[in-house]
Amino acid sequence: MSDPFSRFEHEGWQRVAKRYDSVWSSSTRQFIPPLLDSAEVSTKMSILDVGCGPGYVSAAATERGAIPTGLDFSKQMIAIAKKMFPQINFQEGDAQNLPFRDASFHRVLANFALLHLADPERACAEAFRVLKPGGKFGFTVWAPPSESPYAKIIDDAIQAHANADVDLPPGPPHYLFAGREEFRRALNRVGFSGDSMKFKLHTIKWNVPSANYVFDAERNAGVRTAGLLARQTPEALRSIQSAIEKAVRAYAKGNDFAIPKAAYVIAVSKK
């Protein structure tokens, strides 16, 4: 972890790894079936699950008869994955410098992993390198506030009340590329066939038990937004929390709150 952003992300996920399952997995796991469908994962395929976290993508690939290897830069995440799914191979590693030979896998998958990397395009190039000819790279990235109500809740509160000029290491844009054509060009640059790209906006409902759950999740179980929140004044934090809770209440459904979250589900083929 030679650059400041990678160290920041690595240290953050080491710190909050044990909270991931109870806080975030109920939303991120909902994107796994469309991700596997888009990449056309099927039986006997060798799969590399990049940024595997607790191992849910690998487990879902196993259910389809595939043979996954999970990789994550967090030792804590790998320990959790091995405990949850002891029959699957998990190992530590860097998505930007994959410890595998060229043309090793039929599929490479990355469920919300790219935005935790200092150089997402390099990770795409590494995915291209380790794929067999004709293989597919499938990944998800969060959609921007214009397409995702959850993202708009967080973005509006931060834009209105947070001091953005704080000492955080610079990283990739929060929403990576602006849309379909920018993704196509980026994937073309690293060798993929941009014309083969599948691009779909997928929206799920994230059910949370209280209006303050979202603020607590972002502050205590995340990394990048948590880093920003940790550097705010108490007054700013109260304003951010109040704005988030007010927006979440608009999604009340019975005793819970059902917030729409959207992501791009993308798959592309190696020539």
C-alpha positions as CSV (number, residue, x, y, z in Angstrom):
1,M,0.0,0.0,0.0
2,S,2.4,2.6,-1.2
3,D,0.0,5.5,-1.9
4,P,-1.9,7.5,0.8
5,F,-5.4,6.6,-0.5
6,S,-4.7,2.9,-0.6
7,R,-3.4,3.1,3.0
8,F,-6.5,5.0,4.0
9,E,-8.9,2.5,2.5
10,H,-6.9,-0.5,3.8
11,E,-6.8,0.8,7.3
12,G,-10.4,1.7,7.2
13,W,-11.7,-1.7,6.0
14,Q,-9.4,-3.4,8.5
15,R,-11.1,-1.4,11.2
16,V,-14.8,-1.9,10.1
17,A,-14.6,-5.4,8.6
18,K,-16.6,-6.9,11.4
19,R,-19.4,-4.5,10.9
20,Y,-19.8,-5.1,7.1
21,D,-22.1,-8.1,7.3
22,S,-24.6,-6.6,9.8
23,V,-24.7,-3.1,8.2
24,W,-24.0,-3.2,4.4
25,S,-24.5,-6.7,3.2
26,S,-28.3,-6.5,3.1
27,S,-28.0,-4.0,0.3
28,T,-24.8,-5.0,-1.6
29,R,-25.8,-8.7,-1.7
30,Q,-28.9,-7.8,-3.7
31,F,-26.7,-6.8,-6.6
32,I,-24.9,-10.2,-6.8
33,P,-27.5,-12.1,-8.9
34,P,-27.6,-9.4,-11.7
35,L,-23.8,-9.2,-11.6
36,L,-23.5,-13.0,-12.1
37,D,-26.2,-12.9,-14.8
38,S,-24.5,-10.0,-16.7
39,A,-21.1,-11.8,-16.6
40,E,-22.8,-15.1,-17.6
41,V,-21.3,-17.1,-14.8
42,S,-22.0,-20.8,-15.1
43,T,-20.8,-24.2,-14.0
44,K,-17.1,-25.2,-14.0
45,M,-15.9,-21.7,-14.7
46,S,-12.9,-20.4,-12.9
47,I,-13.9,-17.1,-11.1
48,L,-11.8,-14.4,-9.5
49,D,-13.8,-12.4,-7.0
50,V,-11.9,-9.1,-6.6
51,G,-12.5,-7.2,-3.4
52,C,-14.4,-10.2,-2.1
53,G,-15.1,-8.8,1.4
54,P,-16.9,-11.5,3.4
55,G,-17.1,-13.7,0.3
56,Y,-20.7,-13.4,-0.8
57,V,-20.0,-13.2,-4.6
58,S,-17.8,-16.3,-4.3
59,A,-20.5,-18.2,-2.5
60,A,-23.1,-17.2,-5.1
61,A,-20.7,-18.3,-7.9
62,T,-20.3,-21.7,-6.1
63,E,-24.0,-22.1,-6.1
64,R,-23.9,-21.8,-9.9
65,G,-21.3,-24.6,-10.1
66,A,-18.4,-22.2,-10.7
67,I,-15.0,-22.5,-9.0
68,P,-14.2,-19.2,-7.3
69,T,-11.1,-17.6,-5.8
70,G,-11.7,-14.6,-3.5
71,L,-9.2,-11.8,-3.1
72,D,-9.2,-8.8,-0.8
73,F,-6.6,-6.4,0.5
74,S,-8.0,-6.7,4.1
75,K,-6.7,-9.5,6.2
76,Q,-9.7,-9.0,8.5
77,M,-12.1,-9.5,5.6
78,I,-10.3,-12.6,4.4
79,A,-10.5,-14.1,7.9
80,I,-14.3,-13.5,8.0
81,A,-14.7,-15.0,4.5
82,K,-12.8,-18.1,5.4
83,K,-14.8,-18.6,8.5
84,M,-18.2,-18.1,6.7
85,F,-17.3,-20.2,3.6
86,P,-14.4,-22.6,4.5
87,Q,-14.8,-24.6,1.3
88,I,-13.8,-21.6,-0.8
89,N,-10.2,-20.4,-1.5
90,F,-9.7,-16.8,-0.2
91,Q,-6.4,-14.9,-0.1
92,E,-5.0,-11.4,0.5
93,G,-3.9,-9.5,-2.5
94,D,-4.0,-6.2,-4.4
95,A,-6.6,-5.7,-7.2
96,Q,-4.1,-3.3,-8.9
97,N,-1.4,-5.9,-8.9
98,L,-3.0,-9.3,-9.1
99,P,-0.9,-12.3,-7.9
100,F,-2.0,-14.5,-10.8
101,R,-0.6,-15.5,-14.1
102,D,-1.9,-14.2,-17.4
103,A,-5.1,-15.9,-18.8
104,S,-5.9,-17.7,-15.5
105,F,-9.7,-17.2,-15.2
106,H,-12.9,-17.4,-17.2
107,R,-14.4,-14.5,-15.3
108,V,-13.3,-11.7,-13.1
109,L,-15.9,-10.1,-10.8
110,A,-15.8,-7.0,-8.6
111,N,-18.9,-6.1,-6.6
112,F,-18.3,-2.4,-5.5
113,A,-14.6,-2.9,-5.2
114,L,-13.2,-0.4,-7.8
115,L,-14.0,2.8,-5.9
116,H,-11.9,1.6,-3.0
117,L,-8.8,1.6,-5.2
118,A,-6.4,4.4,-5.9
119,D,-6.3,3.5,-9.6
120,P,-9.5,1.7,-10.8
121,E,-8.4,1.7,-14.4
122,R,-5.2,-0.2,-13.5
123,A,-7.4,-2.8,-11.7
124,C,-9.5,-3.1,-14.9
125,A,-6.2,-3.6,-16.8
126,E,-5.2,-6.3,-14.3
127,A,-8.6,-8.0,-14.8
128,F,-8.0,-8.0,-18.5
129,R,-4.5,-9.6,-18.0
130,V,-5.7,-12.5,-15.9
131,L,-8.7,-13.3,-18.0
132,K,-8.7,-16.1,-20.6
133,P,-9.4,-15.0,-24.2
134,G,-13.2,-14.7,-24.5
135,G,-13.5,-14.2,-20.8
136,K,-15.7,-11.6,-19.2
137,F,-15.1,-8.9,-16.5
138,G,-18.2,-8.0,-14.5
139,F,-18.5,-5.3,-11.9
140,T,-20.8,-3.0,-10.1
141,V,-20.3,0.7,-9.1
142,W,-22.7,3.0,-7.3
143,A,-24.9,5.2,-9.5
144,P,-24.7,9.0,-8.9
145,P,-27.3,11.1,-6.9
146,S,-29.2,11.9,-10.1
147,E,-30.1,8.2,-10.4
148,S,-30.0,6.9,-6.9
149,P,-32.2,8.3,-4.1
150,Y,-29.9,6.9,-1.4
151,A,-26.8,8.6,-2.9
152,K,-28.8,11.8,-3.2
153,I,-29.7,11.7,0.6
154,I,-26.0,11.5,1.5
155,D,-24.8,13.9,-1.1
156,D,-27.4,16.6,-0.3
157,A,-26.6,16.5,3.4
158,I,-22.9,16.7,2.9
159,Q,-23.1,19.4,0.2
160,A,-25.3,21.5,2.5
161,H,-23.6,21.1,5.8
162,A,-20.1,19.6,5.6
163,N,-16.7,21.2,5.2
164,A,-15.2,19.4,2.2
165,D,-11.8,21.0,2.7
166,V,-10.4,18.5,5.2
167,D,-7.3,16.4,5.2
168,L,-8.3,13.3,3.3
169,P,-6.1,11.6,0.8
170,P,-7.4,12.2,-2.8
171,G,-9.0,9.2,-4.5
172,P,-11.0,8.4,-7.6
173,P,-14.3,10.2,-8.2
174,H,-17.0,9.0,-5.8
175,Y,-19.0,7.8,-8.8
176,L,-16.1,6.9,-11.1
177,F,-17.3,7.7,-14.6
178,A,-20.3,9.9,-15.7
179,G,-22.0,7.3,-17.8
180,R,-22.1,4.5,-20.3
181,E,-19.7,6.1,-22.9
182,E,-17.0,7.0,-20.3
183,F,-17.1,3.4,-19.1
184,R,-16.9,2.1,-22.6
185,R,-13.9,4.3,-23.4
186,A,-12.1,3.4,-20.2
187,L,-12.5,-0.3,-20.8
188,N,-11.4,0.1,-24.4
189,R,-8.2,1.8,-23.2
190,V,-7.2,-1.3,-21.2
191,G,-7.8,-3.7,-24.0
192,F,-11.5,-4.9,-23.6
193,S,-13.9,-4.8,-26.5
194,G,-16.0,-1.8,-25.6
195,D,-18.6,-2.8,-28.2
196,S,-19.3,-5.9,-26.1
197,M,-20.1,-3.9,-22.9
198,K,-23.4,-4.6,-21.2
199,F,-24.5,-1.6,-19.1
200,K,-27.6,-1.6,-16.8
201,L,-28.9,0.5,-14.0
202,H,-30.2,-1.8,-11.3
203,T,-32.2,-0.4,-8.3
204,I,-32.9,-2.2,-5.0
205,K,-34.7,-1.3,-1.8
206,W,-32.5,-1.1,1.3
207,N,-34.7,-1.7,4.4
208,V,-33.3,0.0,7.5
209,P,-34.9,-0.2,11.0
210,S,-34.7,3.5,11.9
211,A,-34.2,7.0,10.5
212,N,-30.9,7.4,12.2
213,Y,-29.6,4.0,11.0
214,V,-28.2,5.5,7.7
215,F,-26.1,8.2,9.4
216,D,-24.8,5.7,12.0
217,A,-23.9,3.3,9.2
218,E,-22.0,6.0,7.2
219,R,-20.2,7.3,10.2
220,N,-19.3,4.0,12.0
221,A,-19.2,1.3,9.4
222,G,-17.9,3.0,6.2
223,V,-14.6,4.3,5.2
224,R,-14.5,7.2,2.8
225,T,-17.6,9.1,3.9
226,A,-16.8,8.1,7.5
227,G,-13.4,9.8,7.1
228,L,-15.1,13.0,6.0
229,L,-17.6,12.9,8.8
230,A,-14.8,12.3,11.4
231,R,-13.3,15.6,10.4
232,Q,-16.4,17.7,10.8
233,T,-17.3,20.0,13.8
234,P,-19.9,18.7,16.2
235,E,-22.3,21.4,14.9
236,A,-21.8,20.3,11.3
237,L,-22.3,16.6,12.3
238,R,-25.6,17.4,13.9
239,S,-26.8,19.3,10.8
240,I,-25.7,16.4,8.5
241,Q,-27.4,13.8,10.8
242,S,-30.6,15.9,10.9
243,A,-30.7,16.3,7.2
244,I,-30.1,12.6,6.5
245,E,-32.8,11.5,9.1
246,K,-35.3,13.9,7.6
247,A,-34.7,12.6,4.1
248,V,-34.9,9.0,5.2
249,R,-38.3,9.5,6.9
250,A,-39.8,10.1,3.4
251,Y,-39.2,6.4,2.7
252,A,-41.1,5.1,5.8
253,K,-42.8,1.7,5.1
254,G,-44.5,0.2,8.1
255,N,-42.0,0.0,10.9
256,D,-39.0,0.3,8.6
257,F,-37.6,2.6,5.9
258,A,-37.2,1.3,2.4
259,I,-34.6,3.4,0.6
260,P,-33.9,2.9,-3.1
261,K,-30.2,2.4,-3.9
262,A,-29.0,2.2,-7.5
263,A,-25.8,0.9,-9.1
264,Y,-24.5,0.3,-12.6
265,V,-24.1,-3.4,-13.4
266,I,-21.5,-3.7,-16.2
267,A,-19.9,-6.6,-18.0
268,V,-17.4,-6.6,-20.9
269,S,-15.6,-9.3,-22.9
270,K,-11.9,-9.8,-23.6
271,K,-11.2,-9.9,-27.3
